[in-house]
Amino acid sequence: MMMHPQDSLTHVRILIACPDQPGIVAAVASALYGIGANITESAQHTTDPSGGAFFMRIACYIPSYREVTASDEASDVETSLFEAFRPLVNRFAIRYELSFGHQRQQMAIFVSREDHCLVELLWQRQNDALLADIAMVISNHETHRATVERLGIPFHYTPISADTKTAVESRQLNLLDGRADFLVLARYMQVLSPRMIAAFPNRIINIHHSFLPAFSGAKPYERAFARGVKIIGATAHYVTEELDAGPIIEQDVLRIDHGYTAADMRRVGRQIERTVLARAVQWHIEGRILVHANKTIVFP
């Protein structure tokens, strides 16, 4: 592709999945070269080089014949990629997802009373560590309204009970419609319905305060204390209909001893929770995560 004086460069991230076979990397690189792309990052993973599943993440810059803005739904770059990848879809059965560096994702944060994960995400956003916008915060408590609204972020109070769950989730979905690309459950102590999960498949990130699969469900610190564990942890995962059993994105642990009470575990565990959740959200925003068979491939 010849460069035009008015060309700009568009930053593109590409996630690829297909059955493994020889020639995929070479073909993808050749296709991108053919449209003038400059590859800046590339990572691959296979479950089995003899007929397994192949995954790839590429970041590159591609010439654009017009200035691309955040409001663009599509661009000549997207058209060029579609045409370049068409033969690869036919030849390798490639499935791919695109994300663009100029398009800031919109995230909605759900939170209950505990504030440590919410505050971490707010701080990260204020310091441009998270390259996404917080479209809104939704909570079943009024506790954090002042903190959120002080930053100019819309806060929506949606109290919920077993009797009102269907109506409240309908209201939440209306609030989210067209305004959020993904959701973050920052210690939101409610179980989402299948309808809510289906609206954001593999786009709801939850933080659970244990090293899953140990101590899923409620009161994990109390159960860890009763069991006498010597390591506690936190797990960020995508939400599925099975409670705390979705694809795991990130985990971390802290060694403790017999002197820790359940309250001590809860106190020190908050720091693990906030850092694990922030990492998972960052990787999601940067298009580093592929989901396969209830597992994730997280590219560095």
KAGI-V897239 format. One record per helix or strand of 3 or more residues. SS is the DSSP state (helix for helix, strand for strand). FROM is the first residue (numbers start at 1). LEN is the number of residues. Records with the same first field share a line. If there is no record, write none. Layout:
SS->FROM-LEN ; FROM-LEN
This chain:
strand->8-12 ; 38-9 ; 53-12 ; 95-6 ; 105-7 ; 132-8 ; 155-3 ; 182-4 ; 204-5 ; 231-8 ; 248-8 ; 289-4 ; 295-4
helix->24-11 ; 76-17 ; 116-11 ; 145-5 ; 165-12 ; 194-6 ; 220-8 ; 262-24
